[in-house]
Amino acid sequence: MNKDDILRQAHNVKKPTKAYAFQVVKDIINRDGVASERDLADLYAYFLPKVTKAKNWWQWLALARGQKDVRYYLNYIHSDGKRLLATDGYRVHVMLSSEYPSGYYTDEMVRVDDMDGTQYPDIDSVIPVSGLSRVDTDPGQWPIQQIGHKVYAYVLPGDTGVNKQYVDQAISLMERPVFYVTNKTSPMLIRDEVSNHFAVIMPLKL
């Protein structure tokens, strides 16, 4: 029984209900404490934190914005006239759109007018453009490692670690996501070949 296999299964099964998890425990007790790999994966999945996924591209953008960040401008979606951007400092979601004039917007894309003088981060400086290596496998095949309380990382070639929740949220609406890495100290780039929207996720120390 391999703990890495159990962890991977737990992240790839549907989160069990409380009743189902209770039944798994009863079955293990009835077998004198003998648990299968699937039993352990189901129980692990029950206790995993819930991952919020987007239902549309506007929600997808909002997932990456700041949440009550002291840098208050990060709590909004930003338009540079050609793109809509959202970042919390750990990831960036970029949606190609020239529909909205430069400025700041709420999640409902209502313009915020009292943001003059603020300087949005230079997103282009963190987008990897050279030395990219395409990852030819999908997240369901990547090793998973727990690195903190309720924080899990996908482990990619070159020991590159990226926040699993951020990756799962980034690809939640992408029809054909393509993954690129450079090295373990550089961000991951995820680009949708259909919409051309993309996400950048900062690396995690494993």
C-alpha positions in Angstrom: 0.0 0.0 0.0 1.6 3.2 -1.2 0.8 6.5 0.6 1.5 8.5 -2.6 -1.1 6.4 -4.5 -3.6 6.9 -1.7 -3.1 10.7 -1.8 -3.4 10.8 -5.6 -6.6 8.7 -5.5 -8.1 10.9 -2.8 -7.6 14.0 -4.9 -9.2 12.4 -8.0 -12.3 11.0 -6.5 -15.5 12.8 -5.8 -15.7 14.1 -2.2 -17.7 11.5 -0.2 -20.8 12.4 1.8 -20.7 12.3 5.5 -22.9 9.2 5.4 -20.6 7.4 3.0 -17.5 8.2 5.0 -19.2 6.9 8.2 -20.1 3.7 6.3 -16.5 3.3 5.3 -15.4 3.6 8.9 -18.0 1.0 10.0 -16.8 -1.4 7.3 -13.2 -1.1 8.4 -14.3 -1.8 12.0 -16.2 -4.9 10.9 -13.1 -6.1 9.1 -11.1 -5.9 12.4 -9.4 -2.7 11.3 -8.4 -3.9 7.9 -8.7 -1.0 5.4 -8.2 -1.2 1.6 -6.3 1.5 -0.3 -9.6 2.7 -1.7 -11.1 3.0 1.8 -8.2 5.2 2.9 -8.4 7.3 -0.2 -12.2 7.9 0.3 -11.6 8.9 3.9 -8.8 11.2 3.0 -10.9 12.8 0.3 -13.7 13.4 2.8 -11.4 15.6 4.9 -9.8 17.5 2.0 -10.7 21.2 1.8 -13.4 22.1 -0.7 -12.0 23.7 -3.9 -14.1 26.5 -5.3 -14.4 26.3 -9.1 -15.6 28.9 -11.6 -18.8 28.5 -13.6 -18.0 31.3 -16.1 -14.9 33.3 -17.1 -15.8 36.2 -14.9 -15.8 34.0 -11.9 -12.6 32.5 -13.1 -10.9 35.9 -13.1 -12.2 36.7 -9.7 -10.7 33.5 -8.2 -7.3 34.9 -8.6 -7.9 38.4 -7.2 -6.9 39.4 -3.6 -9.2 38.7 -0.7 -9.2 41.6 1.7 -5.6 42.3 0.8 -4.1 45.4 2.4 -3.0 46.3 -1.2 -6.6 47.2 -1.8 -6.3 47.5 -5.6 -5.5 43.7 -5.8 -9.0 43.1 -4.5 -10.4 44.1 -7.9 -10.1 43.0 -11.5 -7.9 45.2 -13.6 -8.1 46.1 -17.3 -5.1 47.4 -19.2 -7.3 48.0 -22.2 -6.3 44.7 -23.9 -6.5 42.2 -21.1 -8.4 41.6 -17.9 -6.1 40.7 -15.0 -6.5 39.4 -11.5 -3.8 38.5 -9.0 -3.4 37.9 -5.3 0.4 37.9 -5.5 0.6 34.1 -5.7 -1.1 33.6 -9.1 -2.4 35.6 -12.1 -5.4 34.9 -14.3 -5.4 36.7 -17.6 -8.4 37.0 -19.9 -7.9 38.6 -23.4 -10.5 41.3 -23.8 -10.5 44.9 -25.2 -14.1 45.4 -24.2 -13.3 47.3 -21.0 -11.4 50.6 -20.8 -8.3 50.7 -18.5 -9.2 50.7 -14.9 -10.5 48.6 -12.0 -13.7 46.6 -11.8 -15.7 44.6 -9.4 -16.5 40.9 -9.9 -19.6 42.0 -11.8 -17.5 44.2 -14.0 -18.8 47.4 -12.6 -16.1 50.1 -12.9 -14.6 51.4 -9.7 -14.0 55.2 -10.1 -12.0 56.1 -7.0 -8.8 54.2 -7.8 -6.8 57.0 -9.4 -3.0 57.0 -8.6 -2.8 53.3 -7.9 -0.1 51.3 -9.7 -1.2 47.7 -10.7 1.6 45.1 -10.6 3.7 44.6 -13.7 2.1 41.3 -14.7 4.3 40.9 -17.8 7.4 40.6 -15.5 6.2 37.3 -14.0 4.9 35.7 -17.2 7.6 33.1 -18.3 8.5 33.5 -22.0 11.8 31.7 -22.5 13.2 28.3 -21.6 9.7 26.8 -21.4 9.2 23.0 -21.3 5.8 21.6 -22.1 4.5 19.1 -19.6 2.9 16.3 -21.7 1.0 14.6 -18.9 -2.2 15.9 -17.2 -2.7 16.8 -13.5 -4.4 13.5 -12.8 -1.0 11.8 -13.3 1.1 14.2 -11.3 2.5 13.3 -7.9 0.9 15.2 -5.0 2.7 16.3 -1.9 1.3 17.9 1.3 3.4 20.8 2.3 1.4 22.5 5.0 -1.9 22.5 6.7 -4.5 22.0 4.0 -1.9 23.0 1.3 -1.1 20.4 -1.4 1.3 20.7 -4.3 1.6 19.1 -7.6 5.1 17.9 -8.2 6.3 18.4 -11.7 9.5 17.6 -13.6 12.6 19.3 -12.1 11.0 19.2 -8.6 8.8 22.1 -9.5 6.0 22.5 -6.9 2.8 24.4 -7.6 -0.3 24.8 -5.5 -2.8 22.1 -6.4 -5.8 24.2 -5.7 -4.6 27.0 -7.9 -3.9 24.7 -10.8 -7.3 23.0 -10.4 -9.0 26.4 -10.4 -7.0 27.7 -13.3 -8.0 24.8 -15.6 -11.6 24.6 -14.4 -13.0 26.3 -17.6 -10.2 25.5 -20.0 -11.0 23.2 -22.8 -7.5 22.4 -23.9 -5.0 23.5 -21.2 -1.3 23.3 -21.9 1.2 23.4 -19.1 4.7 24.9 -19.2 7.5 25.0 -16.6 11.0 26.3 -16.7 12.7 25.4 -13.3 11.6 25.0 -9.7 12.1 28.7 -8.9 10.1 30.0 -11.8 6.3 30.2 -12.3 4.2 27.7 -14.2 2.3 28.9 -17.3 -1.1 27.4 -18.2 -2.6 28.4 -21.5 -5.9 27.4 -22.9 -5.4 26.6 -26.6 -9.1 27.4 -27.3 -9.8 30.7 -25.6 -6.1 31.7 -25.3 -6.7 32.9 -21.7 -3.9 31.9 -19.4 -2.8 31.6 -15.8 0.6 32.0 -14.1 1.2 30.3 -10.8 4.1 31.0 -8.5 6.2 28.0 -7.4 6.1 26.4 -4.0 9.2 25.2 -2.1 8.9 21.5 -1.6 
